[in-house]
Amino acid sequence: MPNPFGNRRYNSYSEYFRKTFGTRVQKVSIDAGFTCPNRDGTKGTGGCTYCNNDAFNPSYCTPEKSITLQIEQGIEFHRVRYRRAKNFLAYFQVFSNTYAELELLKKMYDEALSCPGVTGLVIGTRPDCIDDAKLEYFSQLAEKYYIIIEYGIESCYDETLARINRGHTYEESADAIRKTAAYGLHTGAHLIFGLPGESHEQMMAEAAIVSELQLSTIKFHQLQIIKGTKMAYDYRKTLEQFELFTKDEYIDFVIRFTERLNPAIVIERFTSEAPPRLQAGPTFGNIRSTKMQILIEEEMERRDTWQGKYAASKPHN
């Protein structure tokens, strides 16, 4: 079976955007002041044990500013780095961005879409914060704009989800993704590798599990121990519960995972990074995510392997 991706070894996000939009499109993060049901007492308190949104929130992104101002400052920020970027997606990123009444959500999303240069929405949320009325609204928006709903799966194992205080099951994630796809919407997912209690074999088995979902895109994230989180406290107290990846271990693992992943699913990223000042555990050193992507691609080339080489499921697109 030959590599189906030509010069690339996987179904890449940049190529996906090029085919979808015909040009570079940049995401602009927004903090709209949402919370989560495992933070406000509805399903729990404290949020996910690993979560500190300061670890990925851009400096311009704060709920004290209007959505319009955040987008304007975000576009200006990105145009300095990416001069060719002319089209932007408003990325509602922080916490659960469908966790509100529909009328309030409509005001927020309509404000974002009214900003010059914004051609769509990326909405990060949880599977227990979506319903048919919201999906119907998004499907109407999708007739004119690019809309993708990204769900935090994090793990396919309920024991792990309970341990990290997610407040939902894997089946809830799978059901939300199925419903979202049934409305004709793009769907995204997020997985964390290295969560406490999970073996490498369990994590590798998730490739076949998520390959059965109607996913448009997926993000991978090596577990990072972030200051100010319950997980950082647990890490200091019980180091033996954590088996964090080294750089070489992670490159090997994520390549073997990719080999088993449905080739129709677009890989948005292989790793993530948090500011060094917020790191409370071992990291990949000073290696940025962009460099890790290069190292992963070079190793895939050396191994002459590609996404889906050993996938059990057939492409769903």
C-alpha positions as CSV (number, residue, x, y, z in Angstrom):
1,M,0.0,0.0,0.0
2,P,1.6,3.3,-1.1
3,N,1.7,6.5,0.9
4,P,-1.6,8.3,-0.1
5,F,-0.4,11.8,1.0
6,G,2.3,12.4,-1.6
7,N,5.1,14.6,-0.1
8,R,3.5,14.5,3.3
9,R,3.3,11.5,5.5
10,Y,0.0,12.4,7.2
11,N,-3.3,14.3,6.6
12,S,-2.0,17.7,7.5
13,Y,-3.9,20.7,8.8
14,S,-2.1,23.2,6.5
15,E,-3.0,21.1,3.4
16,Y,-6.6,20.8,4.6
17,F,-6.9,24.5,5.0
18,R,-5.3,25.1,1.6
19,K,-7.8,22.8,-0.1
20,T,-10.8,24.2,1.9
21,F,-10.1,27.9,1.5
22,G,-7.5,28.1,-1.3
23,T,-5.4,30.4,0.9
24,R,-3.8,30.7,4.3
25,V,-6.4,31.0,7.2
26,Q,-5.4,31.9,10.7
27,K,-7.2,31.2,13.9
28,V,-7.7,34.1,16.3
29,S,-8.3,33.1,20.0
30,I,-11.2,34.6,22.0
31,D,-11.9,34.4,25.7
32,A,-15.6,35.1,26.0
33,G,-15.7,34.5,29.8
34,F,-17.3,31.0,29.8
35,T,-16.9,28.5,32.6
36,C,-17.4,24.7,32.7
37,P,-20.0,22.4,34.5
38,N,-17.1,20.7,36.4
39,R,-16.1,24.1,37.7
40,D,-19.3,25.9,38.7
41,G,-20.7,23.1,40.8
42,T,-23.1,21.7,38.2
43,K,-21.1,18.5,37.9
44,G,-18.1,19.3,40.1
45,T,-15.7,22.0,41.2
46,G,-12.1,22.7,40.4
47,G,-12.3,21.8,36.7
48,C,-10.1,19.3,35.0
49,T,-7.1,18.4,37.2
50,Y,-4.6,19.4,34.4
51,C,-6.2,22.6,33.3
52,N,-4.7,26.1,33.6
53,N,-5.9,28.2,30.7
54,D,-3.0,30.7,31.2
55,A,-0.8,28.0,29.7
56,F,-2.2,28.6,26.2
57,N,-4.1,31.9,26.3
58,P,-2.5,34.7,24.1
59,S,-1.8,38.0,25.8
60,Y,-4.5,39.9,23.8
61,C,-7.1,37.4,24.8
62,T,-9.0,38.4,28.0
63,P,-12.8,38.5,28.8
64,E,-12.5,42.1,30.0
65,K,-12.2,43.1,26.3
66,S,-15.1,42.8,23.9
67,I,-15.1,40.0,21.4
68,T,-14.7,42.5,18.6
69,L,-11.6,44.1,20.3
70,Q,-10.0,40.7,20.9
71,I,-10.5,39.8,17.3
72,E,-9.1,43.1,16.1
73,Q,-6.0,42.8,18.3
74,G,-5.6,39.1,17.4
75,I,-5.7,39.9,13.7
76,E,-3.1,42.6,14.1
77,F,-1.0,40.2,16.2
78,H,-1.1,37.5,13.6
79,R,-0.5,39.8,10.6
80,V,2.9,40.7,12.0
81,R,3.9,37.0,12.0
82,Y,1.8,35.8,9.0
83,R,1.7,38.6,6.4
84,R,-0.1,36.4,3.9
85,A,-3.0,35.8,6.3
86,K,-6.1,37.6,5.0
87,N,-8.9,35.3,6.3
88,F,-9.4,34.4,9.9
89,L,-11.4,32.0,12.1
90,A,-12.7,33.2,15.4
91,Y,-11.5,30.6,17.9
92,F,-13.7,30.4,21.0
93,Q,-11.0,28.5,22.9
94,V,-11.1,29.1,26.7
95,F,-13.2,26.7,28.8
96,S,-16.6,25.4,27.4
97,N,-17.8,27.8,24.7
98,T,-21.3,26.4,24.3
99,Y,-22.1,26.5,28.0
100,A,-24.7,29.2,28.0
101,E,-28.3,29.8,26.8
102,L,-28.6,29.8,23.0
103,E,-29.7,33.5,22.8
104,L,-26.5,34.6,24.6
105,L,-24.4,32.3,22.3
106,K,-26.0,33.8,19.2
107,K,-25.0,37.3,20.3
108,M,-21.4,36.3,20.8
109,Y,-21.1,34.3,17.6
110,D,-22.9,36.9,15.5
111,E,-20.5,39.6,16.9
112,A,-17.5,37.6,15.9
113,L,-18.8,36.8,12.4
114,S,-19.6,40.5,11.8
115,C,-15.8,41.4,12.2
116,P,-14.0,42.1,8.9
117,G,-11.9,39.2,7.7
118,V,-13.7,36.5,9.9
119,T,-14.9,33.7,7.7
120,G,-15.9,31.2,10.3
121,L,-15.9,29.9,13.9
122,V,-13.9,27.3,15.8
123,I,-15.8,26.4,19.0
124,G,-14.1,24.4,21.7
125,T,-16.5,22.8,24.1
126,R,-17.5,19.7,26.1
127,P,-19.9,16.9,25.0
128,D,-22.3,17.7,27.8
129,C,-22.6,21.3,26.7
130,I,-24.3,20.8,23.4
131,D,-27.9,20.0,22.4
132,D,-30.0,19.9,19.3
133,A,-31.1,23.5,19.4
134,K,-27.5,24.7,19.4
135,L,-26.5,22.2,16.7
136,E,-29.4,23.4,14.5
137,Y,-28.2,27.0,14.9
138,F,-24.6,26.0,14.0
139,S,-25.9,24.1,10.9
140,Q,-27.7,27.3,9.8
141,L,-24.4,29.3,10.2
142,A,-22.6,26.6,8.3
143,E,-24.6,27.4,5.2
144,K,-22.6,30.7,5.0
145,Y,-19.5,30.2,7.2
146,Y,-17.0,27.6,8.1
147,I,-18.0,26.1,11.4
148,I,-16.2,23.4,13.4
149,I,-17.1,22.2,16.9
150,E,-14.1,20.8,18.8
151,Y,-14.7,18.4,21.7
152,G,-12.3,17.6,24.5
153,I,-12.3,13.8,24.5
154,E,-9.0,13.7,26.4
155,S,-9.3,9.9,27.0
156,C,-11.4,7.0,25.8
157,Y,-11.4,5.5,29.3
158,D,-14.0,6.4,31.9
159,E,-11.8,5.6,34.8
160,T,-9.3,8.1,33.5
161,L,-12.0,10.7,32.9
162,A,-13.2,10.3,36.4
163,R,-9.6,10.6,37.8
164,I,-9.0,13.9,36.0
165,N,-12.4,15.3,37.0
166,R,-13.9,15.6,33.5
167,G,-17.4,15.0,34.6
168,H,-18.5,13.1,31.5
169,T,-17.9,9.7,29.9
170,Y,-16.3,8.7,26.7
171,E,-19.7,7.6,25.3
172,E,-21.0,11.1,25.8
173,S,-18.1,12.4,23.7
174,A,-18.8,9.8,21.0
175,D,-22.5,10.6,21.0
176,A,-21.9,14.4,20.7
177,I,-19.6,13.9,17.8
178,R,-22.1,11.6,16.0
179,K,-24.9,14.1,16.5
180,T,-22.7,17.0,15.4
181,A,-21.6,15.2,12.2
182,A,-25.3,14.3,11.6
183,Y,-26.1,18.0,11.3
184,G,-23.5,18.3,8.6
185,L,-21.0,20.1,10.8
186,H,-17.2,19.7,10.9
187,T,-16.1,18.0,14.1
188,G,-12.8,18.2,16.0
189,A,-11.4,16.3,18.9
190,H,-8.6,16.6,21.4
191,L,-6.6,13.7,23.0
192,I,-4.0,13.8,25.8
193,F,-1.3,11.2,25.9
194,G,0.3,10.4,29.3
195,L,-2.6,10.8,31.7
196,P,-1.9,9.1,35.0
197,G,-3.0,5.5,35.2
198,E,-2.9,4.8,31.4
199,S,-0.4,2.4,29.9
200,H,1.1,2.9,26.5
201,E,-0.9,-0.1,25.3
202,Q,-4.2,1.6,26.4
203,M,-3.2,4.8,24.8
204,M,-2.3,3.1,21.5
205,A,-5.6,1.3,21.5
206,E,-7.3,4.7,21.3
207,A,-6.2,5.0,17.7
208,A,-8.7,2.4,16.6
209,I,-11.4,3.8,18.9
210,V,-11.3,7.4,17.7
211,S,-10.9,6.2,14.1
212,E,-14.5,5.0,14.2
213,L,-15.8,8.5,15.0
214,Q,-16.9,11.0,12.3
215,L,-14.1,13.3,13.0
216,S,-12.8,16.0,10.6
217,T,-9.8,16.9,12.7
218,I,-7.9,15.8,15.8
219,K,-5.3,17.4,18.1
220,F,-2.7,15.4,20.1
221,H,-1.3,16.8,23.3
222,Q,1.4,15.2,25.5
223,L,0.6,15.6,29.1
224,Q,2.3,18.7,30.6
225,I,2.3,19.4,34.4
226,I,1.2,23.0,34.7
227,K,1.7,25.1,37.8
228,G,-1.5,26.0,39.7
229,T,-3.3,22.8,38.9
230,K,-4.4,19.9,41.1
231,M,-2.4,17.6,38.8
232,A,0.8,19.6,39.7
233,Y,0.0,19.0,43.4
234,D,-0.6,15.3,42.8
235,Y,2.6,15.1,40.8
236,R,4.7,16.5,43.6
237,K,3.1,14.1,46.1
238,T,3.0,10.9,44.0
239,L,5.6,10.9,41.3
240,E,5.3,7.2,40.8
241,Q,1.8,7.6,39.3
242,F,3.1,9.5,36.3
243,E,5.0,8.2,33.3
244,L,5.7,11.3,31.3
245,F,7.1,10.9,27.8
246,T,10.6,11.8,26.9
247,K,11.1,13.5,23.6
248,D,12.3,10.3,21.8
249,E,9.6,8.1,23.5
250,Y,6.9,10.5,22.3
251,I,8.1,10.7,18.7
252,D,8.1,6.9,18.6
253,F,4.7,6.7,20.2
254,V,2.9,9.3,18.2
255,I,4.2,7.9,14.9
256,R,3.0,4.4,15.8
257,F,-0.4,6.0,16.8
258,T,-0.6,7.8,13.5
259,E,0.1,4.6,11.6
260,R,-3.1,3.2,13.2
261,L,-5.3,6.3,12.8
262,N,-8.0,6.6,10.1
263,P,-6.3,8.5,7.2
264,A,-9.4,10.6,6.6
265,I,-8.9,12.4,9.9
266,V,-6.9,15.6,9.6
267,I,-4.1,15.9,12.2
268,E,-4.0,19.5,13.4
269,R,-1.1,19.1,15.8
270,F,1.1,16.4,17.3
271,T,2.2,18.3,20.4
272,S,1.5,21.4,22.5
273,E,3.6,23.6,24.5
274,A,3.1,25.8,27.6
275,P,5.3,28.7,28.7
276,P,8.4,27.5,30.6
277,R,7.3,29.7,33.6
278,L,4.2,27.6,34.0
279,Q,5.9,24.2,33.7
280,A,5.9,22.1,36.9
281,G,7.3,18.9,35.4
282,P,9.7,17.5,32.9
283,T,9.3,18.8,29.3
284,F,11.0,18.2,25.9
285,G,13.5,20.9,26.8
286,N,13.6,24.0,24.7
287,I,12.2,22.2,21.7
288,R,9.1,24.1,20.3
289,S,6.1,22.3,18.9
290,T,7.1,23.4,15.4
291,K,10.4,21.7,15.8
292,M,8.8,18.6,17.2
293,Q,6.6,18.4,14.1
294,I,9.7,18.5,11.9
295,L,11.3,15.8,14.0
296,I,8.2,13.6,13.7
297,E,7.9,14.1,10.0
298,E,11.6,13.4,9.5
299,E,11.3,10.1,11.5
300,M,8.2,9.1,9.5
301,E,10.2,9.7,6.3
302,R,13.1,7.6,7.7
303,R,10.7,4.8,8.6
304,D,8.9,5.1,5.3
305,T,5.6,5.2,7.1
306,W,2.4,7.2,7.0
307,Q,-0.9,7.9,8.6
308,G,-3.3,4.9,8.4
309,K,-0.6,2.5,7.2
310,Y,-1.9,-0.1,9.7
311,A,-5.4,1.4,10.3
312,A,-8.1,-1.2,10.9
313,S,-11.0,1.1,9.8
314,K,-11.7,2.4,6.4
315,P,-11.8,6.2,5.7
316,H,-15.2,7.7,6.5
317,N,-15.0,10.7,4.2
